[in-house]
Amino acid sequence: MTYIAFTYPSKNREQTVEEREKKAHSLRRVASLLRLWRRACTALAEWSSRALQCESLPQLNDYLLADIGLRREKQIVDPSKVFCWLP
C-alpha cells in the first residue's frame, strides 16, 4: 500500500518587518489609550470624593471640626467653588 503525502501552503506566512512594526505601533497606541482612560477614571473618582467631603463638612459638629483643624466659620465651603473639584 502506498501513502501519498499532500502538503498545503502555510497560512501563517512570515510577517514582514513593516507589518510587525505596524502591529507594534497599534499595540502601543492601545496601551497609551488605556493609560489615559485609567488616569481619567482616577481623576473622576477623586473629584467625586472631594465633592462628597465638601458636602459633608457642614454636618460635622464643632468637636469633629476641631479634630481636623477647622473652625465652624472656615469650614463652610460653597460646593460650586472650583478648588473643591480640582486636584
N, C-alpha and C positions, 0 to 999 in steps of 0.2 A: 504494500500500500504506500502510495506516495502522498506526502503532505506538501501543500503549496502555501507559502507564506506571503501574505499580502502586506504591503507597507503603505501607510497613508501619510500624506504630508502633515507635518506637525502644525497644530492650530496655535500653539504657543510659540510664535516666531520671536526671534530675539528683537528686543527693543533697540532702537537707535539711541544715540546719546541725546539727541534733541527731544525725543519722546520722553526719556527718563527725566530730563531737566524740566520739561513742561509739567509732568506729573508731580515732581518735587515742588515746583513753584506753586501749583494749585494746592498741594497739601500745606505748604507754609502759609498760604493765604487763608485757608480754612482755620488753621491753628491761630492765626492772628485775629480773625473774626471771633473765634471762641473766647480768646483772652479779652477782647473788647466787650463782649457780651457779659462775661463774668464781672468785669470792672463796673459796668453799668448796673448790673443787679446788686452788687455790693453797695454802690452809691445810693441806689433807691432804698435799700434796706436801712442804711444809715440815716437817711433823711426821714424815713418813716419813724424810726426810733426816736430821733430828736423831736419830731413833731409831737409824739405821744408824751415825751418828757416835758415839753413846754406846756402842753395842755394839763398835765397833772400837777404842776407846781402850785397853782392857786388852791388846790385841795389839801395841801400839807399844812399841819399845824405849826406854831411858832417853834416848838421844841425840835421838830424834824428839820425845819428850815435852818435853825441854828446849827444843827448837826452837820449839815452840808455846807455851812459857811455863808448862808444867805439871811437877809432880813426881809420882813414882810414888804417893806417899801421897795426893795430892789428886785424881789423875785417875780413880781407880776410882769410878764412879758407878753407882748402882743404876738400871737402865733403867726400873724401875717408878715412879720418882720423877716427880712431876707436872711439875717445872720442865724436864725434858728434852722434854716434849711441848708445853708451852705456848709460844706465840710471844713 
